[in-house]
Amino acid sequence: MLMVVTLLFAVTIAGAAQSKKTPAWSAKFKNAVNWQRVHSLGYLIVSTNDGLYGVNPTDGKILWENKNFPALNVDNFQEVEGTEFVTISFLTDKSSTIPMQAIVEVVGGKVLFDSQKEQIGVLSRHVLPRSGRLLVIGARPNTLAASLFMYDIASGKQLWANDDMFKADAPAQKGLLGKLQQMGQQLSNLQSLTSEPVEFPDETMIITHPNYVIKLNSADGKVLWKNAITPSKAGKIYFSPYQKDVVYAGTEIESETGSGFTTSSGSNKGEPQKFYYNQYYAFDMKTGASLWKEPAKENDKLNQVIMHEKGLIICPRSSQKPTINLIDYSTGKMMWGNKGKGVKAQGSVVSYIPTSKGILITTAFDNAWNNKAEEYYLNILDPATGILKYEKAVKLKGDLVSSEIVPKGLLFVTTKEVNVLDTNTGKLLWENSIEAGVPFNSDKPRPFPTAANGDKIYVFSPKESGLYEIDKTNALAKKITPAKVEFDGKEVPKAIDVSSDGVLLYSDQNVMKLGYDGTQKYFKYYPAPRQPALMRALLMAQAVRAAYIGAAASAYSAAFADAASKTTDATGKAVGQELSRGFGELGQAGFAYSGRALKEFNARYKASQSTPTFVMMMTTQEKKGNQLVQINKATGEIMSAVDIKNDREPEYDVDQIYNFVYYRPSATEIVCYKLTP
């Protein structure tokens, strides 16, 4: 999971009081360092011309090295989201079309899987959190058929291989034509899975391939049932709480004829226009028997599916105005609209909230006719009748950022405005929205910050140049700043924090603190350095903190619970059980499996939940050059500084969970600065 934090960059004014940091440790390498990256578990991964290294962030000691990956291109290095693993991709030669891939765990550097050693070209790989295994869809040398390979995560041992699953069936015709048909089918099967596998407690799993939906035994690779489907580009598995022992598969099909979602390729010479439609299947979980005479079909791309007691509410995605429909559980027939043709929505459903009055849906519509990009609308869908409650959907300004049911209706935040929707009438409670996000005359949308303090929300409005306080209980808003709030450098606030004595507003180069009565406590402006490359590592570090902060909402409870039940490590078991209680439903990817990784994730997760007492900014000072500094939120003053001199493209990385800065002062050395919490 890409994991991200609010980091800020700015420059100090000459003469500001500060404490220059000294390195906590230094790590030296025999060869030049090409790049370094902070893994989401906190480990520092370093690439040199002679290999790949794992560095302990606490003391700088090299934990492991692997000389099989010298001078690795950073583009071929990727973290497996939500796990303790990284992948390294490479081609065996320029003529190779199926890439080779290695999987390495960052704690000890163990290579769990190396497709080059195994002689397997990797079509796709899937980490299985429930069983602690790795599923690889690949191709053996000199073959035209895909195979399935299962590996044990802990040992890297291959548990089984299935070379027959994707072999073509015997051709209906004999002779050369039959052989050509069989070869064409095998080539068609030489593809990756279309969705993440779904595991079950009884060591079975369901996978979706472009041509099949398959249930197999994950312990030995035996196929329990296999159903052919219309060749598809994407797939997803669904389960309904209202239908026991039934699995639903949604697929997305691309065609050169049709009337649904189209690509722009039709405007390019020589390229046919492409249309999309989505299909849904229902299978008996135990036998694989199809429960519908034919799959349910709707135009446009695969998107949201809402489970309801009456059936599957399907909400396709389109650049125009798709149709929402209900699939009957028993028959697979479309139930809504005239002759089952569905209900036209004001765009694709991007989010929904069940309420006592119906399902509140937010839709997005790409209005290509007026070049306004996506337009967002709110409406309420009656699941009993398939009727949209508001004849005229509520149009939003900007892109939806968040929404929340409050006593008076729906409080919503977009990149342009904040308001409250009266769900009874479909009207906005405030005649004039709080214009927020970006300057009023800007055409560039950008998510903008809000901050909550109990039942109050604080929002900055560039249009009014002021800070607003919103009472969620009463749905009342008031401007609390008597004077204009203006940042230097043509900036507007991009983040808001609350504290016991006020509200902090800050941007890339500005920081301001206001009391809850709107009075200014301090204001600091730090002009920016000229080199954009100075900002790279800070922007990358944003990805780390936010994912940890949002982890509770994203849902890995089943993975944690299973990892906790299977590990023999007492600490790992306790940590996994603790985390599983606080997390939501299982997401598409699971987290790491070892007790040590669970323990480290827990520590970093807890650290991410505490709000830092400082913001980080890139600074430049006369005579001192560029510096990375800590700005005290309480005072706006510099707490400490890391000197990175006048490098035009300094190589440094930031771990904003533990507040470590890794800087490369020379080609072969990395130093670590530990910032004051």
LOPA-161049 format. One record per residue (C-alpha): residue number from 1; residue in one letter; z, y, x. Coordinates in nm, 2 decimals. Layout:
BEGIN
i/aa/pz/py/px
NUM/A/Z/Y/X
...
//
This chain:
BEGIN
i/aa/pz/py/px
1/M/0.00/0.00/0.00
2/L/-0.11/0.31/0.13
3/M/0.23/0.49/0.19
4/V/0.25/0.88/0.19
5/V/0.49/1.19/0.25
6/T/0.51/1.56/0.20
7/L/0.46/1.70/0.54
8/L/0.38/2.05/0.63
9/F/0.22/2.22/0.92
10/A/0.26/2.57/1.04
11/V/0.32/2.79/1.34
12/T/0.62/2.97/1.46
13/I/0.65/3.34/1.53
14/A/0.74/3.45/1.89
15/G/1.10/3.48/1.97
16/A/1.23/3.24/1.70
17/A/1.55/3.06/1.80
18/Q/1.50/2.69/1.85
19/S/1.62/2.38/2.04
20/K/1.35/2.21/2.24
21/K/1.36/1.83/2.19
22/T/1.37/1.58/2.47
23/P/1.21/1.24/2.44
24/A/1.43/0.96/2.32
25/W/1.22/0.71/2.51
26/S/0.89/0.67/2.70
27/A/0.65/0.37/2.71
28/K/0.40/0.34/2.98
29/F/0.09/0.12/2.98
30/K/-0.13/-0.01/3.26
31/N/-0.45/0.11/3.10
32/A/-0.54/0.42/2.90
33/V/-0.42/0.43/2.54
34/N/-0.72/0.46/2.30
35/W/-0.52/0.50/1.98
36/Q/-0.19/0.44/1.82
37/R/-0.08/0.39/1.46
38/V/0.25/0.36/1.27
39/H/0.26/0.05/1.05
40/S/0.44/0.10/0.72
41/L/0.73/-0.11/0.84
42/G/0.78/0.14/1.12
43/Y/0.63/-0.05/1.41
44/L/0.41/0.14/1.65
45/I/0.08/-0.04/1.72
46/V/-0.10/0.07/2.04
47/S/-0.45/-0.01/2.15
48/T/-0.56/0.01/2.52
49/N/-0.86/-0.11/2.71
50/D/-0.68/-0.44/2.80
51/G/-0.53/-0.53/2.46
52/L/-0.32/-0.46/2.15
53/Y/0.05/-0.40/2.17
54/G/0.35/-0.38/1.93
55/V/0.62/-0.13/2.02
56/N/0.98/-0.12/1.90
57/P/1.03/0.22/1.75
58/T/1.40/0.22/1.83
59/D/1.38/0.19/2.21
60/G/1.01/0.19/2.31
61/K/1.02/-0.17/2.44
62/I/0.69/-0.36/2.41
63/L/0.76/-0.64/2.16
64/W/0.43/-0.82/2.20
65/E/0.09/-0.79/2.35
66/N/-0.24/-0.96/2.28
67/K/-0.52/-0.95/2.54
68/N/-0.77/-1.10/2.30
69/F/-0.83/-0.76/2.14
70/P/-0.91/-0.52/2.42
71/A/-1.06/-0.17/2.35
72/L/-1.04/-0.24/1.98
73/N/-1.23/0.01/1.76
74/V/-0.98/0.17/1.53
75/D/-1.22/0.13/1.24
76/N/-1.18/-0.24/1.27
77/F/-0.80/-0.23/1.24
78/Q/-0.65/-0.22/0.89
79/E/-0.31/-0.27/0.74
80/V/-0.28/-0.53/0.46
81/E/-0.12/-0.32/0.20
82/G/0.23/-0.42/0.10
83/T/0.27/-0.68/0.37
84/E/0.38/-0.71/0.73
85/F/0.03/-0.79/0.84
86/V/-0.28/-0.62/0.99
87/T/-0.64/-0.74/1.00
88/I/-0.88/-0.71/1.29
89/S/-1.24/-0.73/1.19
90/F/-1.53/-0.79/1.43
91/L/-1.88/-0.94/1.45
92/T/-1.96/-1.22/1.68
93/D/-2.30/-1.08/1.75
94/K/-2.53/-0.80/1.62
95/S/-2.73/-1.05/1.41
96/S/-2.42/-1.17/1.22
97/T/-2.39/-1.07/0.86
98/I/-2.06/-1.23/0.77
99/P/-1.77/-1.07/0.97
100/M/-1.51/-1.25/1.16
101/Q/-1.15/-1.15/1.10
102/A/-0.80/-1.20/1.26
103/I/-0.47/-1.15/1.08
104/V/-0.17/-1.05/1.29
105/E/0.19/-1.00/1.18
106/V/0.34/-0.69/1.34
107/V/0.70/-0.80/1.38
108/G/0.63/-1.06/1.66
109/G/0.25/-1.02/1.71
110/K/0.17/-1.37/1.59
111/V/-0.19/-1.44/1.51
112/L/-0.17/-1.62/1.18
113/F/-0.54/-1.66/1.14
114/D/-0.84/-1.61/1.36
115/S/-1.17/-1.68/1.20
116/Q/-1.35/-1.67/1.53
117/K/-1.13/-1.95/1.66
118/E/-1.17/-2.14/1.33
119/Q/-1.54/-2.07/1.32
120/I/-1.52/-1.92/0.97
121/G/-1.71/-1.61/0.86
122/V/-1.48/-1.43/0.62
123/L/-1.61/-1.33/0.28
124/S/-1.27/-1.22/0.16
125/R/-0.90/-1.30/0.23
126/H/-0.60/-1.28/-0.01
127/V/-0.23/-1.28/0.07
128/L/-0.04/-1.49/-0.18
129/P/0.32/-1.36/-0.22
130/R/0.45/-1.63/-0.45
131/S/0.37/-1.93/-0.22
132/G/0.37/-1.75/0.12
133/R/0.01/-1.85/0.19
134/L/-0.32/-1.70/0.29
135/L/-0.64/-1.78/0.10
136/V/-0.96/-1.73/0.28
137/I/-1.31/-1.75/0.12
138/G/-1.55/-1.81/0.41
139/A/-1.85/-1.99/0.54
140/R/-1.87/-2.25/0.82
141/P/-2.14/-2.21/1.09
142/N/-2.49/-2.29/0.99
143/T/-2.41/-2.34/0.62
144/L/-2.53/-2.18/0.31
145/A/-2.22/-2.26/0.10
146/A/-1.89/-2.08/0.07
147/S/-1.57/-2.27/0.13
148/L/-1.20/-2.22/0.04
149/F/-0.94/-2.24/0.32
150/M/-0.56/-2.22/0.27
151/Y/-0.31/-2.13/0.54
152/D/0.06/-2.12/0.57
153/I/0.17/-1.76/0.64
154/A/0.48/-1.86/0.85
155/S/0.30/-2.10/1.09
156/G/-0.06/-2.01/1.06
157/K/-0.14/-2.37/1.00
158/Q/-0.44/-2.46/0.78
159/L/-0.31/-2.65/0.48
160/W/-0.64/-2.75/0.33
161/A/-1.01/-2.67/0.29
162/N/-1.24/-2.72/0.00
163/D/-1.61/-2.73/0.09
164/D/-1.73/-2.85/-0.25
165/M/-1.59/-2.58/-0.49
166/F/-1.89/-2.35/-0.45
167/K/-2.16/-2.60/-0.39
168/A/-2.45/-2.58/-0.63
169/D/-2.48/-2.84/-0.91
170/A/-2.76/-3.10/-0.89
171/P/-3.09/-2.93/-0.98
172/A/-3.23/-3.00/-1.32
173/Q/-3.58/-3.03/-1.17
174/K/-3.69/-3.26/-0.89
175/G/-3.90/-3.18/-0.59
176/L/-3.94/-2.85/-0.40
177/L/-3.87/-2.64/-0.70
178/G/-3.54/-2.81/-0.76
179/K/-3.44/-2.77/-0.40
180/L/-3.52/-2.40/-0.41
181/Q/-3.32/-2.36/-0.73
182/Q/-3.02/-2.54/-0.56
183/M/-3.05/-2.32/-0.25
184/G/-3.07/-2.01/-0.46
185/Q/-2.75/-2.11/-0.65
186/Q/-2.56/-2.18/-0.32
187/L/-2.67/-1.84/-0.18
188/S/-2.55/-1.68/-0.51
189/N/-2.21/-1.86/-0.46
190/L/-2.18/-1.72/-0.10
191/Q/-1.97/-1.43/-0.22
192/S/-1.61/-1.30/-0.22
193/L/-1.37/-1.32/-0.51
194/T/-1.39/-1.05/-0.77
195/S/-1.02/-1.00/-0.81
196/E/-0.69/-1.10/-0.65
197/P/-0.58/-1.46/-0.72
198/V/-0.31/-1.51/-0.98
199/E/-0.03/-1.75/-0.88
200/F/0.20/-1.95/-1.10
201/P/0.54/-2.12/-1.04
202/D/0.40/-2.47/-1.06
203/E/0.18/-2.41/-0.75
204/T/-0.13/-2.35/-0.94
205/M/-0.35/-2.04/-0.93
206/I/-0.65/-1.88/-1.10
207/I/-0.93/-1.72/-0.91
208/T/-1.23/-1.52/-1.03
209/H/-1.56/-1.56/-0.84
210/P/-1.88/-1.38/-0.94
211/N/-2.01/-1.70/-1.10
212/Y/-1.69/-1.88/-1.21
213/V/-1.33/-1.87/-1.33
214/I/-1.14/-2.15/-1.16
215/K/-0.79/-2.29/-1.18
216/L/-0.68/-2.49/-0.88
217/N/-0.37/-2.65/-0.72
218/S/-0.27/-2.41/-0.44
219/A/-0.08/-2.69/-0.26
220/D/-0.38/-2.92/-0.20
221/G/-0.69/-2.73/-0.32
222/K/-0.77/-2.96/-0.60
223/V/-0.98/-2.80/-0.88
224/L/-0.80/-2.84/-1.22
225/W/-1.08/-2.67/-1.42
226/K/-1.39/-2.46/-1.34
227/N/-1.59/-2.26/-1.59
228/A/-1.92/-2.09/-1.52
229/I/-1.96/-1.73/-1.64
230/T/-2.23/-1.47/-1.65
231/P/-2.28/-1.35/-1.28
232/S/-2.05/-1.05/-1.24
233/K/-1.96/-0.77/-1.00
234/A/-1.59/-0.74/-1.08
235/G/-1.33/-0.94/-1.26
236/K/-0.97/-0.93/-1.38
237/I/-0.73/-1.18/-1.53
238/Y/-0.51/-1.09/-1.83
239/F/-0.23/-1.25/-2.02
240/S/-0.10/-1.15/-2.36
241/P/0.27/-1.18/-2.46
242/Y/0.14/-1.26/-2.81
243/Q/-0.07/-1.57/-2.71
244/K/0.10/-1.85/-2.53
245/D/-0.09/-2.07/-2.27
246/V/-0.41/-1.86/-2.29
247/V/-0.57/-1.68/-2.00
248/Y/-0.82/-1.40/-2.05
249/A/-1.08/-1.30/-1.80
250/G/-1.26/-0.97/-1.80
251/T/-1.58/-0.92/-1.61
252/E/-1.82/-0.64/-1.52
253/I/-2.20/-0.72/-1.52
254/E/-2.48/-0.52/-1.37
255/S/-2.82/-0.53/-1.53
256/E/-3.15/-0.35/-1.50
257/T/-3.17/-0.32/-1.88
258/G/-2.93/-0.21/-2.14
259/S/-2.76/0.10/-2.29
260/G/-2.42/0.13/-2.13
261/F/-2.30/0.30/-1.81
262/T/-2.58/0.38/-1.57
263/T/-2.59/0.47/-1.21
264/S/-2.79/0.75/-1.06
265/S/-3.00/0.51/-0.87
266/G/-3.27/0.54/-1.13
267/S/-3.35/0.89/-1.00
268/N/-3.43/0.75/-0.66
269/K/-3.79/0.64/-0.60
270/G/-3.83/0.27/-0.59
271/E/-3.48/0.19/-0.71
272/P/-3.44/0.06/-1.07
273/Q/-3.19/0.21/-1.30
274/K/-2.87/0.00/-1.34
275/F/-2.68/-0.06/-1.65
276/Y/-2.33/-0.21/-1.69
277/Y/-2.15/-0.41/-1.96
278/N/-1.82/-0.59/-1.97
279/Q/-1.75/-0.94/-2.10
280/Y/-1.43/-1.11/-2.19
281/Y/-1.35/-1.49/-2.20
282/A/-1.05/-1.68/-2.34
283/F/-0.95/-2.02/-2.19
284/D/-0.68/-2.27/-2.25
285/M/-0.45/-2.25/-1.95
286/K/-0.40/-2.62/-1.93
287/T/-0.75/-2.76/-1.99
288/G/-0.98/-2.47/-1.93
289/A/-1.14/-2.52/-2.26
290/S/-1.32/-2.21/-2.39
291/L/-1.15/-2.07/-2.71
292/W/-1.43/-1.86/-2.83
293/K/-1.79/-1.96/-2.91
294/E/-1.92/-1.69/-2.69
295/P/-1.77/-1.42/-2.47
296/A/-1.69/-1.08/-2.63
297/K/-1.92/-0.81/-2.50
298/E/-1.90/-0.43/-2.48
299/N/-2.11/-0.17/-2.30
300/D/-2.00/0.01/-1.98
301/K/-1.77/-0.08/-1.70
302/L/-1.45/-0.29/-1.69
303/N/-1.14/-0.07/-1.72
304/Q/-0.82/-0.06/-1.92
305/V/-0.71/-0.35/-2.15
306/I/-0.41/-0.30/-2.37
307/M/-0.23/-0.60/-2.51
308/H/-0.14/-0.57/-2.88
309/E/-0.02/-0.82/-3.14
310/K/-0.36/-0.79/-3.32
311/G/-0.57/-0.86/-3.02
312/L/-0.70/-0.72/-2.69
313/I/-0.77/-0.34/-2.70
314/I/-1.05/-0.29/-2.46
315/C/-1.12/0.05/-2.31
316/P/-1.43/0.05/-2.10
317/R/-1.51/0.31/-1.83
318/S/-1.82/0.53/-1.84
319/S/-1.94/0.86/-1.72
320/Q/-2.01/0.94/-2.08
321/K/-1.83/0.85/-2.40
322/P/-1.76/0.48/-2.42
323/T/-1.64/0.27/-2.72
324/I/-1.29/0.14/-2.77
325/N/-1.27/-0.19/-2.95
326/L/-1.03/-0.47/-3.05
327/I/-1.11/-0.83/-2.97
328/D/-0.95/-1.08/-3.22
329/Y/-0.74/-1.34/-3.04
330/S/-0.86/-1.62/-3.26
331/T/-1.24/-1.56/-3.28
332/G/-1.33/-1.33/-2.99
333/K/-1.50/-1.10/-3.24
334/M/-1.50/-0.72/-3.22
335/M/-1.29/-0.58/-3.51
336/W/-1.31/-0.20/-3.50
337/G/-1.56/0.04/-3.63
338/N/-1.87/-0.01/-3.84
339/K/-1.97/-0.37/-3.82
340/G/-1.74/-0.42/-3.52
341/K/-1.93/-0.16/-3.31
342/G/-1.60/0.01/-3.20
343/V/-1.46/0.36/-3.20
344/K/-1.62/0.64/-2.99
345/A/-1.36/0.80/-2.76
346/Q/-1.39/1.14/-2.59
347/G/-1.42/0.96/-2.25
348/S/-1.28/0.67/-2.05
349/V/-0.91/0.59/-2.10
350/V/-0.73/0.67/-1.78
351/S/-0.37/0.63/-1.91
352/Y/-0.18/0.54/-2.22
353/I/0.17/0.55/-2.36
354/P/0.29/0.35/-2.66
355/T/0.48/0.57/-2.90
356/S/0.63/0.53/-3.25
357/K/0.32/0.71/-3.38
358/G/0.06/0.50/-3.21
359/I/-0.08/0.47/-2.86
360/L/-0.11/0.81/-2.69
361/I/-0.43/0.79/-2.48
362/T/-0.57/1.02/-2.21
363/T/-0.94/1.01/-2.17
364/A/-1.17/1.15/-1.90
365/F/-1.53/1.25/-1.96
366/D/-1.78/1.34/-1.69
367/N/-1.96/1.63/-1.84
368/A/-2.28/1.63/-1.63
369/W/-2.45/1.86/-1.87
370/N/-2.25/2.17/-1.78
371/N/-2.15/2.07/-1.42
372/K/-1.78/2.09/-1.51
373/A/-1.70/1.75/-1.36
374/E/-1.44/1.55/-1.55
375/E/-1.29/1.68/-1.87
376/Y/-0.96/1.54/-2.00
377/Y/-0.85/1.49/-2.36
378/L/-0.54/1.36/-2.54
379/N/-0.55/1.16/-2.87
380/I/-0.34/0.90/-3.05
381/L/-0.49/0.56/-3.13
382/D/-0.36/0.38/-3.44
383/P/-0.37/0.01/-3.32
384/A/-0.34/-0.11/-3.68
385/T/-0.66/0.05/-3.80
386/G/-0.85/0.15/-3.48
387/I/-0.86/0.51/-3.59
388/L/-0.81/0.81/-3.36
389/K/-0.54/1.03/-3.52
390/Y/-0.68/1.36/-3.42
391/E/-1.02/1.44/-3.55
392/K/-1.06/1.69/-3.26
393/A/-0.90/1.56/-2.94
394/V/-0.68/1.80/-2.74
395/K/-0.88/1.92/-2.45
396/L/-0.69/1.97/-2.12
397/K/-0.77/2.22/-1.85
398/G/-0.81/2.04/-1.51
399/D/-0.73/1.68/-1.42
400/L/-0.43/1.51/-1.56
401/V/-0.15/1.47/-1.30
402/S/0.14/1.34/-1.51
403/S/0.27/1.31/-1.86
404/E/0.61/1.24/-2.02
405/I/0.74/1.18/-2.37
406/V/1.01/1.44/-2.45
407/P/1.20/1.51/-2.77
408/K/0.94/1.77/-2.89
409/G/0.63/1.57/-2.80
410/L/0.43/1.50/-2.48
411/L/0.50/1.72/-2.18
412/F/0.18/1.70/-1.96
413/V/0.09/1.84/-1.62
414/T/-0.27/1.89/-1.50
415/T/-0.42/2.05/-1.20
416/K/-0.46/2.37/-1.40
417/E/-0.19/2.38/-1.67
418/V/0.14/2.27/-1.81
419/N/0.21/2.24/-2.19
420/V/0.37/2.03/-2.46
421/L/0.16/1.84/-2.72
422/D/0.31/1.81/-3.07
423/T/0.22/1.45/-3.14
424/N/0.26/1.50/-3.52
425/T/0.00/1.77/-3.55
426/G/-0.21/1.73/-3.23
427/K/-0.14/2.10/-3.15
428/L/0.00/2.25/-2.83
429/L/0.35/2.39/-2.88
430/W/0.28/2.68/-2.65
431/E/0.00/2.92/-2.74
432/N/-0.06/2.99/-2.38
433/S/-0.02/2.71/-2.12
434/I/0.15/2.78/-1.79
435/E/-0.15/2.82/-1.57
436/A/-0.07/2.64/-1.25
437/G/-0.21/2.44/-0.96
438/V/-0.47/2.65/-0.78
439/P/-0.57/3.01/-0.81
440/F/-0.69/3.09/-1.16
441/N/-1.05/3.17/-1.05
442/S/-1.08/2.86/-0.83
443/D/-1.32/2.58/-0.93
444/K/-1.16/2.33/-0.69
445/P/-0.90/2.11/-0.87
446/R/-0.60/1.99/-0.68
447/P/-0.28/1.82/-0.79
448/F/0.00/2.07/-0.78
449/P/0.37/2.02/-0.74
450/T/0.66/2.02/-0.98
451/A/1.03/1.95/-0.92
452/A/1.29/1.82/-1.17
453/N/1.65/1.91/-1.18
454/G/1.82/1.72/-1.46
455/D/1.65/1.82/-1.79
456/K/1.47/2.12/-1.61
457/I/1.13/2.12/-1.45
458/Y/1.02/2.40/-1.21
459/V/0.65/2.49/-1.19
460/F/0.48/2.77/-0.99
461/S/0.19/2.96/-1.16
462/P/-0.06/3.12/-0.93
463/K/-0.20/3.32/-1.22
464/E/0.14/3.48/-1.30
465/S/0.25/3.47/-0.93
466/G/0.58/3.34/-1.05
467/L/0.81/3.04/-1.09
468/Y/0.87/2.89/-1.43
469/E/1.17/2.69/-1.56
470/I/1.09/2.43/-1.83
471/D/1.36/2.29/-2.05
472/K/1.24/1.94/-2.14
473/T/1.49/1.90/-2.43
474/N/1.39/2.21/-2.62
475/A/1.03/2.23/-2.48
476/L/1.10/2.60/-2.38
477/A/0.95/2.77/-2.07
478/K/1.06/3.09/-1.91
479/K/0.95/3.28/-1.60
480/I/1.25/3.32/-1.38
481/T/1.11/3.54/-1.09
482/P/1.12/3.91/-1.17
483/A/0.89/4.00/-0.88
484/K/0.56/3.85/-0.77
485/V/0.58/3.55/-0.55
486/E/0.31/3.57/-0.29
487/F/0.24/3.36/0.02
488/D/0.06/3.49/0.33
489/G/-0.27/3.35/0.45
490/K/-0.40/3.32/0.09
491/E/-0.20/3.01/0.03
492/V/-0.02/2.90/-0.28
493/P/0.28/2.66/-0.29
494/K/0.18/2.29/-0.25
495/A/0.53/2.14/-0.28
496/I/0.85/2.23/-0.46
497/D/1.20/2.09/-0.38
498/V/1.53/2.16/-0.56
499/S/1.87/2.18/-0.41
500/S/2.22/2.27/-0.52
501/D/2.16/2.64/-0.47
502/G/1.80/2.69/-0.55
503/V/1.43/2.60/-0.55
504/L/1.22/2.57/-0.23
505/L/0.85/2.65/-0.24
506/Y/0.63/2.57/0.06
507/S/0.27/2.54/0.17
508/D/0.10/2.46/0.49
509/Q/0.22/2.77/0.66
510/N/0.48/2.93/0.43
511/V/0.83/2.84/0.31
512/M/1.04/3.03/0.06
513/K/1.37/2.97/-0.11
514/L/1.46/3.11/-0.45
515/G/1.79/3.10/-0.64
516/Y/1.79/2.95/-0.99
517/D/1.80/3.31/-1.12
518/G/1.47/3.38/-0.94
519/T/1.61/3.59/-0.66
520/Q/1.46/3.54/-0.31
521/K/1.70/3.39/-0.06
522/Y/1.44/3.38/0.23
523/F/1.07/3.38/0.31
524/K/0.90/3.27/0.63
525/Y/0.54/3.26/0.73
526/Y/0.41/3.07/1.03
527/P/0.04/3.13/1.11
528/A/-0.17/2.83/1.16
529/P/-0.31/2.69/1.48
530/R/-0.69/2.71/1.52
531/Q/-0.76/2.35/1.59
532/P/-0.79/2.14/1.27
533/A/-0.74/1.82/1.47
534/L/-0.38/1.92/1.51
535/M/-0.32/1.83/1.14
536/R/-0.46/1.48/1.15
537/A/-0.14/1.28/1.21
538/L/0.07/1.48/0.97
539/L/-0.19/1.42/0.69
540/M/-0.19/1.05/0.77
541/A/0.19/1.04/0.76
542/Q/0.18/1.17/0.41
543/A/0.05/0.83/0.31
544/V/0.36/0.65/0.42
545/R/0.65/0.83/0.25
546/A/0.50/0.87/-0.10
547/A/0.43/0.49/-0.13
548/Y/0.79/0.42/-0.05
549/I/0.91/0.68/-0.29
550/G/0.69/0.54/-0.56
551/A/0.76/0.18/-0.48
552/A/1.00/0.13/-0.76
553/A/0.73/0.23/-1.01
554/S/0.46/0.02/-0.86
555/A/0.61/-0.32/-0.91
556/Y/0.67/-0.60/-0.68
557/S/0.97/-0.77/-0.84
558/A/0.82/-1.12/-0.87
559/A/0.71/-1.12/-0.51
560/F/1.05/-1.02/-0.39
561/A/1.23/-1.26/-0.62
562/D/1.02/-1.55/-0.50
563/A/1.05/-1.45/-0.13
564/A/1.42/-1.43/-0.18
565/S/1.44/-1.78/-0.34
566/K/1.23/-1.94/-0.07
567/T/1.37/-1.78/0.25
568/T/1.65/-1.96/0.44
569/D/1.76/-1.63/0.59
570/A/2.08/-1.52/0.41
571/T/2.01/-1.15/0.46
572/G/1.65/-1.19/0.35
573/K/1.76/-1.37/0.03
574/A/2.02/-1.11/-0.06
575/V/1.78/-0.82/0.01
576/G/1.50/-0.98/-0.19
577/Q/1.72/-1.04/-0.49
578/E/1.85/-0.68/-0.47
579/L/1.50/-0.54/-0.46
580/S/1.37/-0.76/-0.73
581/R/1.62/-0.62/-0.97
582/G/1.51/-0.26/-0.91
583/F/1.14/-0.31/-0.91
584/G/0.90/-0.35/-1.20
585/E/0.64/-0.61/-1.28
586/L/0.44/-0.78/-1.01
587/G/0.15/-0.56/-0.88
588/Q/-0.18/-0.68/-0.74
589/A/-0.05/-0.73/-0.39
590/G/0.28/-0.87/-0.28
591/F/0.51/-0.76/-0.01
592/A/0.60/-0.95/0.32
593/Y/0.76/-1.28/0.31
594/S/1.00/-1.31/0.61
595/G/1.36/-1.22/0.57
596/R/1.34/-0.98/0.86
597/A/1.05/-0.79/0.70
598/L/1.23/-0.77/0.37
599/K/1.54/-0.64/0.54
600/E/1.33/-0.37/0.73
601/F/1.14/-0.27/0.41
602/N/1.47/-0.23/0.23
603/A/1.61/-0.01/0.50
604/R/1.29/0.21/0.50
605/Y/1.28/0.22/0.12
606/K/1.64/0.34/0.10
607/A/1.57/0.60/0.37
608/S/1.27/0.73/0.18
609/Q/1.48/0.79/-0.13
610/S/1.69/1.06/0.04
611/T/1.53/1.40/0.04
612/P/1.49/1.54/0.40
613/T/1.68/1.86/0.49
614/F/1.38/1.99/0.67
615/V/1.00/2.02/0.65
616/M/0.77/1.95/0.95
617/M/0.52/2.21/1.06
618/M/0.26/2.24/1.33
619/T/0.34/2.56/1.52
620/T/0.19/2.78/1.80
621/Q/0.38/3.04/2.00
622/E/0.28/3.28/2.26
623/K/0.32/3.13/2.61
624/K/0.46/2.81/2.46
625/G/0.14/2.68/2.30
626/N/0.14/2.43/2.02
627/Q/0.46/2.28/1.89
628/L/0.56/2.04/1.61
629/V/0.88/2.19/1.46
630/Q/1.15/2.11/1.21
631/I/1.21/2.39/0.96
632/N/1.55/2.40/0.80
633/K/1.52/2.40/0.42
634/A/1.85/2.59/0.39
635/T/1.76/2.88/0.62
636/G/1.38/2.86/0.68
637/E/1.46/2.87/1.06
638/I/1.33/2.63/1.33
639/M/1.59/2.35/1.40
640/S/1.40/2.19/1.69
641/A/1.06/2.17/1.85
642/V/0.84/1.91/2.01
643/D/0.62/2.07/2.27
644/I/0.26/1.94/2.26
645/K/0.12/2.22/2.48
646/N/-0.23/2.34/2.43
647/D/-0.41/2.01/2.37
648/R/-0.71/2.07/2.15
649/E/-0.69/1.72/2.00
650/P/-0.34/1.60/2.08
651/E/-0.28/1.23/2.02
652/Y/0.04/1.21/1.82
653/D/0.17/1.02/1.51
654/V/0.46/1.08/1.28
655/D/0.69/0.84/1.10
656/Q/0.84/1.06/0.83
657/I/1.06/0.78/0.70
658/Y/1.27/0.77/1.01
659/N/1.16/1.11/1.14
660/F/1.01/0.99/1.47
661/V/0.72/1.17/1.65
662/Y/0.51/0.97/1.89
663/Y/0.32/1.19/2.14
664/R/0.08/1.10/2.42
665/P/0.14/1.34/2.70
666/S/-0.09/1.15/2.94
667/A/-0.36/0.88/2.91
668/T/-0.12/0.59/2.97
669/E/0.21/0.71/2.83
670/I/0.36/0.75/2.48
671/V/0.69/0.93/2.43
672/C/0.91/0.92/2.11
673/Y/1.10/1.22/1.98
674/K/1.37/1.15/1.72
675/L/1.42/1.45/1.49
676/T/1.75/1.55/1.35
677/P/1.80/1.41/1.00
//
